[in-house]
């Protein structure tokens, strides 16, 4: 079943009005989510014997097997100069029919650089993206670290630059810190720990993703009074590649249907500008909640446990 047919079937099933015991419930609709991957062509540590291209091919095979819609990969062009498989990863992504956008050339922190330096880093990425996308739209920009600029004058200057150059901001509305699991996984493989520790990694990864679904939906309802089509931030890491089939199944089992980044961000929520600066950045929903002075709990991840694992 292709993804558009899957969305139609899911919409019919979830759109049925249920009436039980004389009580009428509203129509229920399947939620939508777009998967996106940052840091192409290279992210995190690798287990022995595994290459960046192996990681990319495993992700691409899983996307194909699950009939996923076009899945944006956000590119740091510098990776093509740092890894012998860097260019091959980007070519494989495009050969699989998957689109690419910008994550700046060097994964530059806007907090630590001027607006002009950041804009130059965006421009440096453009020839590579233009050559790979061959006439398709690559003008989507994902801020590294989700840092959109501090102080506000810098933030607004970069936004003006993006508008003037035809970019759309690839906002994020779901993310559970998936990148935290990639390096511990590589360390555990090195130590030959293929059972207890890696099973803990698997269970904690899925638990974090599931908790994030609830937290993100709660925050969307606080900010907008409704669900939005969510945009999930993932990374092109070795453990992400290993876990992707189970991760897709988790969202599917929760009733989500899968859409592309541009489809998700047609929702007017993604046009909102919270109009505030933040040194550490963050997903759109958290920014909007902060702007509206809404209280929300900080996300909790097992960072200390992950950092200590397989040392």
N, C-alpha and C positions, 0 to 999 in steps of 0.2 A: 504494500500500500504506500503510495507516495504521500508526502507530508501534507499537501493541500487536501487530498481526499481524507486523510486522517483527521485534519482539523474539522472538515465538514461533518464526518461521522461523530466526532466528539461533541461538536456543537449541538447536533441533534439530540444526542443522549443526555447531555447536561442541560439542554434547554427545555426539557420536558417539565411541565408544571405538575407538582405532586400535590394531591389532595387526600388527606388521611383524616378520618373521624370528623369530617366537616370543617377541619382547619385547612386553610389554603396557605401554601408556601409560595414565595416568589419564584420566578424562573431562575434556575441555576445554570451558570455558564462555565465551561472549562476555562481556566486561567491560561494566559499565554506567557511564554518565556522565550527569550532569545539567548542562546549561548554565544559567547565571544571569548577569544583567546588573546592574551597579551604576550608581549616579549618575543614574538617571532623574530629571528629563527632559533633563539637559544635562551633557555631559562634554567637556572638552578643546577645543582650537581647531577652528574650522571652515574648510574651503577656501572661497574666494570663491564666492558664488552658491548656497551650500548652507545649508539651514536645519536646525534641530534636528528638525523634523518630517520632513524628507527623510531624515535619518539613521534615525529610528525606522521610517519606512515601508519603507525598504530592508531593515532587519533583520527586520521583521515579514513582508515578502514572502518572504524567504529561509527563515524558519522554516516558513511555510506550504508553500512549494514542496518542502521536504525532509520534510514530514510529522512535524515535531518535536513532542514532547509539550509540555504546558503549561510555559512558560518564565518563571520568576519574574524580574521587574524590581524592583530595590530602590530606593526613592524617597527623595530629599531634597526635601521639599516647598518649600524655599526657591527651588528652580529655577523654580517657577511664578510667582514674583515678579520674577525676574531676566531672563527671556527671553520675548519676545512669543509664542513657540510652546510655552512650557513646559506650559501646561494642555492644549493640543491634543495634545502627545506622550502624556501620560498617558491622555487619552480615546481616542486611536488604539490604544494598547496594550490597553486594556480592550475596545474595539470588535472587536479581533482575537481576543478570547477569552483573552488572556494575563493571568496573575495578577500582583499587586503585593504587595510587602512593604515593610518599613521599613528605611531606612538612616540614620535620625534626620532631623530637620528640616533641619539646617544642615551635615551631614557633620562633626559635632563629634568632635574627638579626645578620647577618654576619658583619655588620658595627660595632657592639658593642662587638664582640667577636673575638678571634683568629681563624685562620684557623683550628687549632687542636681541639679547643672546638666545632667548627661547624661540623667538620668531626665526632667527637664522638657523636654529637646529631643526625646526619644522621644514624650512625651505630646503635644507640639505638632504632631507629624506625624499623629496619629490621626484627627482629623476628616476630613482630606483622604482618607486611605486608606479610612475607613469609607464615605464618600460614593461613592468610585469602585468599591469591591468589592461593595457592595450585598448584604450578608449572607454573602458568601464569606469564608473565613479569610484575613486579611491579617496575622495576628500572627506574622510571621517577622521577625527582626531580624538584619541583617548589620552587624557593627561597622565603622564607618569606619576605614580603614587597618588593619583586622583587629586593632585595639588593644582588648584585653579588660580593661584596667585594671591599674594599678600605683600603689601597692603592693597586696598581696594582699587587704587589708581592703576596698579600694575595689572590686576585681574581684568579690569575694564579695558585696558589697552590691548591685551592679548585677545580678548573677545572681539574687539573691533577689528583687529588684524584677521582673525578667522573669518568673520563675516565678509570682509573685503576680498578675501581670497577664496570664497566659496566653500568653506569648511562647515561641516556639522559636527557638533560635539557629541562624541559617543559616550553618553552618560551611562552610569551604572546604578542599578537599583536593587541588586542582590549580589552578595559576595561573602564567602565564609572564610576568607584567608587561605584558600586552597594551596597557595604557594608554600605555606609553612610546612607542608608534609613532604615536599620533594627532596630536600637535602637529608632529613632523617631516613627516608627510604633508601637513598643511595648509601648512606653509612651502614644501615642494617644489612644490605646486600653484601657489602664489603666484609662485614663481620660473619657472614654466613648464617645470619639469623633470619631464617625464612618462615618461621612458625609464629612463636608467641609475639614478638615485637611487631612483625609486619601485620599480623592479624589485628593487633591493637591499633596500628596505623589505619587499617581498613575501617575498623569499627568507629574510631574517633572521627575519621574523615566524613563518613556518612552521617554520623550523629551531628556534626557541626553543620553540614549542609541542611539537614532536616530542621535543626533549630533556627537556622537563618531564614528558612521559608516562613516559619511562624512569625519571627521578629520583623521581617520585611513587610509581610502582609499587614501586621498590626500597625506598623509605622505608616504604610500607605493609607490605611483607613483613618489614622489620626490626621494626616496631612490633607488628604483629598476626599475622605469619606467613602472611598471605594478602592477596589483593586486597580492597578495599572498593569499594562503588559510589562513584565519585568525583563530587565537586561542583566544577565548573570556574567560576572567577571571570573574567568578562569585563566590559567597560564599553561604554556606549552612545556610542561614539565614531565618527568618520567613517571612519577606516581599519578599525576593527573591522567596520563595516557592509560595507565593500568586500570584506573578506577572509572574511566569514562563510561563503560557499559553499565555499571551499577548506578552511576550517578544519573544517567539518562533514565534508567528504570525507576529510580526514586521519584523524579519529577513526574514521570508518566503515571506512576501509581497514585500520585496525589492529584491526578486529574489535569495536569498541565498539557497543553498542546504547544508545539514548537513553531516559532516564527523567526524571521530574519531580523537583524538589527534595524534596518529601515522600517520594516513593518511595525515593530514594537514602538519605535520612536515617532510614529505618526500621531501617537497619543499626545494631546495638548500639554500634558504634564511635563513632557520633555522639552517644551519650549519655555518653561519657567526659569526665571533668573532670581535666585534668592537674594542677590544684591549684597552679599557680605563676603568678607575675606577670611580665610582661615589658613594658618600656617601648615596644618597637617592634612588639609583636604578632606575628602570623604565622598560617599555616594550621594546622589541627588536627594534621596528621601531624607537623609540625615541633615543635609544642608537646608532643605526646606523646613524641616521641623525646627532647626535652630533659629531660622529666620522668623518663624511663627511663635517662637518662645515656648515650644512644646517640649515636655520632658520625655525622654526615652532612655531605657537602660543601655549602658555600653555593651558592645558585643563581647562575649566571653569565648576565648579559644584556649586550648591547652598548650599555650606557647612555651611555658617552662618545661612541661613534660616532653614536648617535641624537641626542644633544644638539648635536653639531657639524654635523649634516647640514643642508644648504640654508640656512646662515646667510649 
